[in-house]
Amino acid sequence: MRPPVAPPGWSRWLVPPAALSVHLSIGQAYAWSVFKPPLESALHLSGTQSALPFQLGIVMLGLSAAFGGTLVERNGPRWAMAVALTCFSSGFLLAALGAATRQYWLIVFGYGFVGGIGLGIGYISPVSTLIKWFPDRPGMATGIAIMGFGGGALIASPWSAQMLESFGSDSSGIALAFLVHGLTYAVFMSLGVLLVRVPRTEGARAPGAPGTLDGPQVSARAAVRTPQFWCLWVVLCMNVTAGIGILEKAAPMIIDFFSDTGTPVSVSAAAGFVALLSAANMAGRIGWSSASDLIGRKNVYRVYLGVGALMYLLIARFGDASKPLFIVCALVILSFYGGGFATIPAYLKDLFGTYQVGAIHGRLLTAWSTAGVLGPLIVNWVADRQEEAGKHGSGLYGMSLTIMIGLLTVGFVANEFVRPVHSRHHIPAPREATHDGADQHAAQ
């Protein structure tokens, strides 16, 4: 399954569309909140229970990216995209069977476990290849592809809502919607499998593609032993936890926030809000990651974490008094959330080089797994407890918003501790010139 090497004259701008076909598909995960109310009604679930498929999917994303990162580096992006297609589509088919038979554990297993493996392998599949094709603009390149993951819900949210309206929101209607998702995404992701190419090696170099490894290089095994890796792990985990908690519960959250006001939010408008968040997530991935090429990775993370905490404070204090303020603050937070994902590969490249950046990125995504549990758990658990205490509306979320402010502050401090990697972690110069599969395997 190794991808064909790009022929002479082949445009590197064909690689981002290949990556987008995969990322736009697996980005459906961000539209999970559309399925939460129908599942809760049809299968009599709590908000915490209905979040399980999404939570497990994010956990498996991080774990499969961490353990599969080396395989992706060794076997190439075509192999990774094919694995992602198989797992992600199969996960939907299993979830469809679970909904049809009213076996919720099968939905959790299919969408969360099997589909989550597809999320992780698919997410990292183009990253290393894109950085090698665009060494001059790594932030922009990874932002273009990872933009698709953030924008997947922009398509999936209204599409899913329309299917549930057409098929019905009972268990059989949910099953049919899952089935259509699985089959459609299989076809769309196959475009990336067929289109992806890798840059040519030294002596036959593609335009813009490096033939040698320039600058300090760090292996994946050595990278996880550095304080820089763990500082970035904390930065990513805190930023993701703060964003994913709102994103997973976006539709019911905006309904609750304004339920006691004179301008309540309808279910269809809530689905539109999810789509808006997806657009902000997507725009932040390309906009903020491109900005990081100009102002630097550390500075842009200062914006994500510092200004993000301010946005949460505004929602907590004044969100239920002004719908435009609530929406604008949420959009800014989600743009930072998406930008954080898109900027992290370039941040890793700056610190550790391009030698095994894909494998290092995969290991760092275990922070996403942790955040995928923490974020929804904090928001849903707190909301459930507050509801039991007799609170309603925006009162369900005040405590969780305060927690998010604290987490972003922790991430801000961790970012300040990031420094260049000490030379003792660099691979020796002779091995920098050797970049074959056996050399990569030895460094693991």
N, C-alpha and C positions, 0 to 999 in steps of 0.2 A: 504493500500500500504506500510505498514511498512516492512522493509526488514527483512529476517530471520537472527537470531543471528548465528554467526559463530559456528559450532560444534567443539568439542575438536579436536585438531590436524590440524585444518584448517589453511592454510598458509596466513599470512597477505599480501604476495606478489601477491595475486590474486586481491587485491583491486585496485592497480594502473592500471591494464589493463581495469577494469570496468570503471574507471574514464577516461582513454584514449579514450575509444570508444565514449564517449560523447564529450570530448574536441576536438578530432580530427575532429569531425563532425561540431560542432559549430564554429571551427576555420576557416571554409570556409569564414567567414566574412572578413578575411584579404586578400582574393583574389578578393574582389569587384572591384578593379581597372581594372581587366581584362574585366569586363562588361561595364566600363565607355565609352570607345570609340564607341562600337557598339550601345549602347543606345543613345549616343549623335548624332550619325549619323542617326539612324533609327527613333528617335522621335524628332530630332532637338532641343537638349538640350544644355545648357552651361555646363562648367565644374562644376560650383557651383551647378546647378540643378541636375546633374547626381550623385553628392555626397550625395544627400538628403537621399536615402534609408540607406546608410551606417551610416550617421550621426544619423538618428533617431534610427537605430538599436543599436548604442552604448549608446544613451540617455536612451533607454528603458532597455538596459542591466543594467545600473547603478540603475535606478529607481526600476526595478523588483527585483534586488538583495537586495536593501535597504528595500523595503516593504515586500519582500518574505523571507528575511533571517530568521525571527522568525518562519515562517511556515516550512521552511526547517529543522531547528533545532528540531521542534516539531514532524514533520511527517517522517523525515528520508530521506536518500539519494535516496531510490527507488522511493518514491513519487515524489521527485524533478526531477529525471531523466525522469520519465514518462511524467511529465508536460512539460519538456524541449523538449522531442521528439515530443509531439503533437503540440506545438506552432511553433517550428523551421521548421518542415516539412510542416505544414499548411501554414506558411509564404511563402515558396517557391511555393506552389500550387496556392496561391492567386496572387503571383507575375507572375506566368506563365499565369494566366487568364488575368492579366493586360497587359502583353506584347502582348498576342494574340489579344486583343481588342484595343490595342494602348491607353489604359487608364493609364497614368503614375502615377496618384494618387493611383491607386490600387497596383502598384508595390511598391510605398513608404509605403502604409499602410500594405501590406502583408509582404514584406521583412523587413521593418523598424520597424513597430509597433508590429505586431503579432510575427514575427520571433525574434525581439529584446527581447521580454519577454522570449522566449525560450533560447536566449543567456544568459540572466541574471540568470535565475533559473538553467540552465545547468552548468553555470560557477561555482557557489558556491555549487552545489549539493554534490561534494565529499570532499570539503576542510576540514570541521570539522571532518569527519570520518577518513580521512587520518592522520590528526594530532593526533587523538586518537589512531590509529593503530601504528604510528611511533613517540612516544614521545621522543625517543632518537635522531631522525634525522628529525625534522619537516621541515627544509628547503629543504632537499633532497626529502622528500615525496611529499610535495606540488609542488615541481619543476617537478617531474616526470609527475604528472597529468596535471598541467598547461602548461607543455611543449607541450602537445597535442594541446592546443588552438593556440599556436604560430606556430605549425607545420602543422596545418590544411590546410593552403594555399600552402604548399609544394606539397600536393596532389591535391588540388582543382584548383590551378592556371593552370598547364599544362592540367589537365583534362577538365577544362572549356574552355580553348583555343582550345583544340582539338574538343570539341563538337561544338563550334561556327564555326570552320572551316568545320566540317562535315555537320551540320544542316543549316549553313548560318548565317550571322550576321544581317539579317533583323529581324523584330519584331517576325515573326513566328519561326525563328531559335532560338532567345533568349528565347521565350516561351517554346520551347521544351527542351532547356538546363535547364531552371528552373524546369520543370516537372521532368526530370531525377534526378536532385539534390534532390528534395524533397522526392521522393520515395526511392532512394538509402540510404539517410541519416536516414530515418525512420527505415530501416532494421538494419543498422549498430548500431544505438543508442540503439536499443532494447537489444543488447548484454550486455550493461552496466546495464540496468534495471534488467535483469535476473541474472547477476553475483554478484552484489554488496552485501556485508555482513557488519554487524556492530560488533564491538568487544563485548565479553561477559563481564558481570558485575562482581563486587566483589564476590569472592567465586568460580567463574568459568572463570577465566581470560584467555584471548587469549594471546599467546606469543607476548610480546612487547606492549600489550595494558594496559593502566593504569586503575586500579580499582577505584581509588579515585582522587580527584582534588588536586594536589600538588602545593604548592606555592600560592602567592597572586592571587585572582580571582576577576574580575570586571564584573558586568552585562553589557549588551548592553546599557541599559538606562543610567547607570552611565558613561560608556565609552565616550559617545558623549558629556558629560559635562566636559571632561578633555582637557587641552591644548595639551596633547600628541596626542589625536585623530585628532585634527585639524591641528597640525603640519604635521602629516602623510598624512592628506587629501591634503595639499598643495604640499607635496613632490610627492605624486602619481599623482596629477593633472598636475604638471609641467613636470614630466618625461613622462607621457603619451601624453600630448599635443605635446611635441617636437618630439616624435616618430611617432605618428599616422598621423601627417600631411604629412610626407614623405610617409608613408606606403599606405595611401589612394590614393595618386597620383603617386605611384612609377613608373608604366609603362609609362604614358605620361611624367613624369618628366625626366627620363633618356633619352627619345627620344628628348625632348626639349634641354637638356643640351648640347648634342653633334650634334644637327641639323646643326649648322654652322661650324662644323669641318670637317676634311677629313675622319673621321671614324664615320659616322652616325650609329645610333642604329635602327635595324629593329623592327617591331612589335613582331615577334616571339622571338627575343633576349630580348626585354623588358619584355615579359612574363617569360622568364628564369630568368631575374633579380628579378622579384617578387618572384619567387620560391627560389632564393638564399637568399633574405631577410627573407623569411619564415624559411629557415633552420637556419639562424643566430638567429632569434627570438626564435626558438625552442631550439637551443643549449644553448642560454643564460639563458633560463628558468631553465634548469637542472644544467648547469655548474656554473652560478653565485649564484644560490640559495644554491647549495651544498657548495660553497665556503663560503657563509655567516655563515654556521654552524661552520666554522673554524675561520674566521676573525671577525665575528660579523656583525649584521645587519646595524648599523650606518656606519661602515667603508665601507661596500660594496655599500651603497647608496652614499657615498662620491665619489666612483669610477664612478658610473652611471652618476651622475650629473656633476661632475667636468671634467672628461675625455670626457663625452658626449658633453659638451660645446666646448671643444677643437676640437673635430671631426667636429662639425658644422662650426667652424671657418675655418678649412682647406678646407671644401667643398666650402664655400663662397668665399675664396680667390683663391684657386687653382683647384677647382673641374673640371672646363671645360677644363683645360689644360692637365689633365691626367685621362684617364678612369680608370686605376687600382686604383689611389688614391680615386676617387669618389666612386668606388665600395667598397673598403676596409673600408673607413670611414662610409659609409652607413651600412655596415654589422656590424661594431662595435656598431654604434648607435642602431641598431635593437636588438643586443644581450643585450645591457643595458635596452632597452625598455622591452624585454621579461623577463630579470632577475628581473626588478622592480616588475612586476606582481607576479612572483613566490616567491619572497622574502617577500612580504608584509604580507601574512598570518602568517609566522613565526615571523615577527617583531611584529605583533599584539599579538601573543601568548606570546612572551617575556614580553610585557608590561601589558597585560590584563588577561593572563591565558587562559586555555582551556574551561572554564565554558560555555561561549556563544560566542566563537571566530567566529563561522560561521555567527551569526547574526551581530556581530561587523564588520566583513569583508564585509557583504552585505551593511551595511550602508556606509562604507568607499568607496565603488564602485560608489557612487554618484560623486566622483571625476573623475571617468572614463567617466560618462555621460557628465560632463562639458567639459572634454578634447575632447570627441568625437565630440562636436560642435566646440570648439575653434580651434583644430588642422587643420581639413580640411577647416574650414572657413578662417583661416588665409592664408593658402597656396593657396587655390582656388581663394579667393577674391583678394588677392594681385596679383596673376598671371593674372586674368581677367583685373584688372585695369592697370597693366603694359602693357598688350597686347593692350589695348585701347590707351595707350600713345605711341604706336609705337615700343615698345621694343619686343625682341624675344630671343629665345635660353635661355641661363643661366640667362640673364637679367630679366627674368620673376620671378626669385626666390631669388634674392639677399636680398631684404628687409625682406621677410619671414624668411630666414635663420638667419638674425640678430635678429629678434624677438625671435626665438627659443633659441638663446644663452642667451638672457636676462631672459627667463622663467626658463631655467635650473639653472641659477645663483640664482634666487629666491628660487627654490627648495633646492639648496645646503644650503642656509642660514637657511631655515625652518628645515632641518634635524639636524642642529647643536643645535637647541633648544629642541630636544627630550630628556627627562629625565625620570627616573622611576616614575610610578604613585604613588601619595600620598596615604598613608594608609587609609585616610578618604573615598576613593572611593572603598575600598575592601569590598566584601560581608562578613558578619559575619561568623566566623568559623563553627557554627552549620549548616549553610546552605551550606557550602562547601561540607559537607558530604552528603547532600541531593541533589540528582541530578535527581529527577523525573520530569515528564512533568509539573505537577502543580507548582513545585518550579520555573521552568524556566519561566512559564507563569506569575507568580507573579512578577518576576524581570523585566518583560517588562513594 
